[in-house]
């Protein structure tokens, strides 16, 4: 089956009210008439209201960079699925290596976030990927399998129906080093096969994005690979022309 690519911008800890309005205006203008690719942005939660209003009437979908497992109550500083839905957010990033590293989020905890999102009817964008040391030790597949299996063991393979996986080799995030298209494709093919061992139907439809120094120069070649279904874009998502070029490359490659 033909999977429709998804290109999502992760703004990380960047932006302001004015920046949010300007960037979205730029994206709306750059992406006029671009079809064959789903597009989402994940600004900091502080700016979801600003983004929701700026996105009105556009095909760009709102996302967020994190969610917590609690629905409501005495959980200072937490953000619930219901709050994200209230702003029209749909694609929610979980398990990003920055959260795993700086906030010590475990595979099991991330699986709980995945469950909370599925229960709320939101789309989890599960980030997985290995560190430079793990890559050099030949543990890429082992790490990716472990991070996926945390979800499968908790929720069953069907949880990946309508979900997104973002393979982000940690050594390539924000470093300017990107995996070669062939390297990335090999890991994406492994991820799909790992899920297919439990269910071919789930594996055929799951969107597997590549992330890790994706830019307007290397995107087109990445998207020609059969198992790369779009990208989770960091730094390049903060500039409308660069992000739009990545979206157009995905639309063209998969059309």
Phi and psi in degrees as a GROMACS rama.xvg file:
@    title "Ramachandran Plot"
@    xaxis  label "Phi"
@    yaxis  label "Psi"
@TYPE xy
-81.3589  122.771  UNK-2
-91.8967  136.146  UNK-3
-82.7479  123.966  UNK-4
-67.7229  152.752  UNK-5
-125.728  123.483  UNK-6
-112.657  122.813  UNK-7
-125.781  136.036  UNK-8
-97.9418  124.116  UNK-9
-102.969  105.091  UNK-10
-74.5271  -15.0071  UNK-11
53.6088  -145.513  UNK-12
-91.7862  69.3285  UNK-13
-141.137  151.494  UNK-14
117.344  171.713  UNK-15
-155.465  177.052  UNK-16
-60.5201  -46.86  UNK-17
-64.6592  -43.7232  UNK-18
-59.5317  -42.9376  UNK-19
-60.3217  -46.6577  UNK-20
-63.5019  -44.5579  UNK-21
-66.445  -45.525  UNK-22
-64.2239  -42.9142  UNK-23
-65.7022  -39.4425  UNK-24
-60.0115  -42.8453  UNK-25
-62.4965  -43.4827  UNK-26
-65.3401  -41.5565  UNK-27
-60.1195  -40.8694  UNK-28
-72.4799  -42.698  UNK-29
-67.5055  -29.7858  UNK-30
-101.428  9.3783  UNK-31
-55.2438  128.364  UNK-32
79.8862  0.186441  UNK-33
-85.1559  118.778  UNK-34
-118.609  -168.51  UNK-35
65.8648  15.1718  UNK-36
-155.444  131.359  UNK-37
-82.4458  142.482  UNK-38
-128.225  134.677  UNK-39
-140.694  154.631  UNK-40
-130.174  146.239  UNK-41
-124.275  87.204  UNK-42
-75.9418  169.059  UNK-43
-57.8002  147.856  UNK-44
-58.7492  -27.5085  UNK-45
-54.4779  -28.7053  UNK-46
-108.54  16.7778  UNK-47
-63.5704  -38.9581  UNK-48
-65.3858  -44.7089  UNK-49
-58.8307  -45.5849  UNK-50
-68.5137  -42.1819  UNK-51
-57.779  -44.9529  UNK-52
-71.2024  -36.9182  UNK-53
-69.8142  -27.8246  UNK-54
-82.9959  -8.02511  UNK-55
-49.8789  131.834  UNK-56
80.7504  3.12365  UNK-57
-110.686  164.694  UNK-58
-86.5972  -4.01065  UNK-59
-73.4432  132.444  UNK-60
-100.837  145.369  UNK-61
-86.1585  140.387  UNK-62
-131.352  -175.423  UNK-63
-145.358  164.322  UNK-64
-93.8762  -6.14645  UNK-65
-171.458  165.176  UNK-66
-152.764  159.788  UNK-67
-108.786  168.939  UNK-68
-87.1571  -16.756  UNK-69
-84.5437  143.153  UNK-70
-86.4578  -41.1633  UNK-71
-165.668  170.214  UNK-72
118.554  -156.397  UNK-73
-84.5148  70.6664  UNK-74
-131.461  77.6554  UNK-75
-55.2324  129.516  UNK-76
86.6668  -6.38079  UNK-77
-82.2503  161.374  UNK-78
-127.036  125.763  UNK-79
-97.5832  163.449  UNK-80
-60.1402  -39.6989  UNK-81
-63.1374  -38.304  UNK-82
-65.2273  -41.9397  UNK-83
-63.2946  -42.0767  UNK-84
-63.3535  -34.3783  UNK-85
-58.482  -28.4504  UNK-86
-97.0135  5.42297  UNK-87
79.9835  14.9219  UNK-88
-72.0711  143.495  UNK-89
-124.094  -50.6901  UNK-90
-95.1018  119.138  UNK-91
-118.376  121.763  UNK-92
-76.3658  130.747  UNK-93
-135.748  154.718  UNK-94
74.8797  15.5141  UNK-95
-58.9807  142.693  UNK-96
-57.509  -28.5958  UNK-97
-67.9724  -34.893  UNK-98
-73.2762  -41.311  UNK-99
-61.2523  -41.1967  UNK-100
-79.7589  -56.3614  UNK-101
-78.6157  -25.9208  UNK-102
-112.891  7.73835  UNK-103
52.5951  39.9792  UNK-104
-78.4536  126.42  UNK-105
-86.0113  164.306  UNK-106
-55.8983  -40.7859  UNK-107
-67.4871  -40.2322  UNK-108
-66.1139  -40.1623  UNK-109
-65.5686  -35.9985  UNK-110
-63.1342  -34.0195  UNK-111
-66.7369  -38.5203  UNK-112
-64.4119  -40.8196  UNK-113
-57.5861  -46.0775  UNK-114
-61.9921  -42.793  UNK-115
-61.8306  -41.16  UNK-116
-66.5234  -44.744  UNK-117
-61.3944  -41.469  UNK-118
-62.8015  -32.7475  UNK-119
-86.7076  -2.06121  UNK-120
76.5435  22.4804  UNK-121
-99.8834  164.871  UNK-122
-101.592  113.219  UNK-123
-72.5536  136.336  UNK-124
-111.912  94.6714  UNK-125
-85.8218  114.194  UNK-126
-86.0033  131.645  UNK-127
-134.006  162.145  UNK-128
155.986  160.713  UNK-129
-105.321  156.699  UNK-130
-79.505  172.294  UNK-131
-60.9486  -43.2568  UNK-132
-63.3291  -41.8892  UNK-133
-66.2625  -38.0643  UNK-134
-62.4862  -46.1514  UNK-135
-68.1451  -26.8999  UNK-136
-85.4297  3.82539  UNK-137
73.9187  26.4646  UNK-138
-103.056  12.4102  UNK-139
-52.2693  -52.177  UNK-140
-66.1871  -39.334  UNK-141
-61.1713  -44.4083  UNK-142
-65.7113  -47.6592  UNK-143
-61.5992  -42.0435  UNK-144
-63.0488  -42.7657  UNK-145
-62.4826  -42.1425  UNK-146
-70.1108  -33.8695  UNK-147
-74.1723  -40.6167  UNK-148
-64.8807  -27.1837  UNK-149
-57.9254  -38.4553  UNK-150
-75.3567  -45.9043  UNK-151
-61.2483  -43.2166  UNK-152
-64.6141  -34.9333  UNK-153
-81.76  -37.1877  UNK-154
-124.608  -9.73433  UNK-155
88.6872  155.138  UNK-156
-64.476  -27.3689  UNK-157
-62.6598  -17.1151  UNK-158
-59.6998  -23.4792  UNK-159
-82.9676  -1.63005  UNK-160
-66.2111  127.667  UNK-161
70.2034  16.9117  UNK-162
-110.874  172.496  UNK-163
-126.918  139.544  UNK-164
-114.607  134.992  UNK-165
-115.607  111.152  UNK-166
-83.6711  114.682  UNK-167
-127.635  97.4656  UNK-168
-60.8789  122.519  UNK-169
-60.797  -31.7321  UNK-170
-68.6437  -11.3106  UNK-171
-105.802  -4.03381  UNK-172
-81.7224  117.796  UNK-173
67.9024  10.5371  UNK-174
-101.014  -11.6127  UNK-175
84.2322  -11.8923  UNK-176
-90.154  122.623  UNK-177
-113.707  148.908  UNK-178
-63.8169  147.722  UNK-179
-67.5741  156.685  UNK-180
-53.4337  -38.9765  UNK-181
-68.0429  -41.201  UNK-182
-61.7245  -48.0557  UNK-183
-62.3188  -45.1141  UNK-184
-59.4073  -39.6961  UNK-185
-61.3873  -42.1775  UNK-186
-70.8028  -42.2047  UNK-187
-59.8124  -42.0419  UNK-188
-64.1286  -39.3438  UNK-189
-62.0861  -45.3877  UNK-190
-60.3703  -45.6125  UNK-191
-65.1265  -40.2058  UNK-192
-66.8034  -36.1846  UNK-193
-63.4244  -39.8943  UNK-194
-74.1561  -37.1065  UNK-195
-63.3431  -28.5874  UNK-196
-60.7356  -26.1199  UNK-197
-96.76  -36.7366  UNK-198
-161.432  114.05  UNK-199
-64.2918  -38.9798  UNK-200
-63.257  -41.7831  UNK-201
-65.5206  -43.4484  UNK-202
-62.7716  -37.1794  UNK-203
-65.6982  -30.7044  UNK-204
-100.571  -16.323  UNK-205
-68.2093  133.282  UNK-206
-81.7039  124.28  UNK-207
-116.709  107.348  UNK-208
-88.3026  155.887  UNK-209
-103.86  141.146  UNK-210
-139.568  148.486  UNK-211
132.228  87.4676  UNK-212
58.2395  40.7001  UNK-213
-77.4619  131.822  UNK-214
-141.162  178.888  UNK-215
-68.2361  -14.3216  UNK-216
-85.6596  -35.1656  UNK-217
-105.133  -5.26198  UNK-218
-62.9731  -46.803  UNK-219
-57.6944  -42.3141  UNK-220
-69.4717  -36.5302  UNK-221
-62.0338  -41.396  UNK-222
-74.2824  -12.055  UNK-223
-75.9659  -13.7451  UNK-224
-73.5629  138.688  UNK-225
-64.0567  -28.6597  UNK-226
-104.228  7.17544  UNK-227
-98.98  110.847  UNK-228
-105.921  50.2003  UNK-229
109.881  -163.81  UNK-230
-149.71  149.943  UNK-231
-104.011  113.608  UNK-232
-106.695  131.095  UNK-233
-93.9426  -105.289  UNK-234
-50.2817  -41.0817  UNK-235
-68.6956  -12.7501  UNK-236
-80.425  -6.29993  UNK-237
-89.4215  -1.16629  UNK-238
-125.59  120.43  UNK-239
-55.8133  -47.818  UNK-240
-62.6487  -40.3749  UNK-241
-67.2781  -45.4197  UNK-242
-65.3846  -41.3042  UNK-243
-63.0468  -37.2493  UNK-244
-64.0215  -36.829  UNK-245
-67.0897  -44.229  UNK-246
-60.2227  -45.9326  UNK-247
-63.2308  -36.466  UNK-248
-64.8858  -39.5222  UNK-249
-67.186  -43.6599  UNK-250
-61.3383  -42.0698  UNK-251
-69.0228  -44.5713  UNK-252
-66.0191  -33.938  UNK-253
-102.97  -0.492024  UNK-254
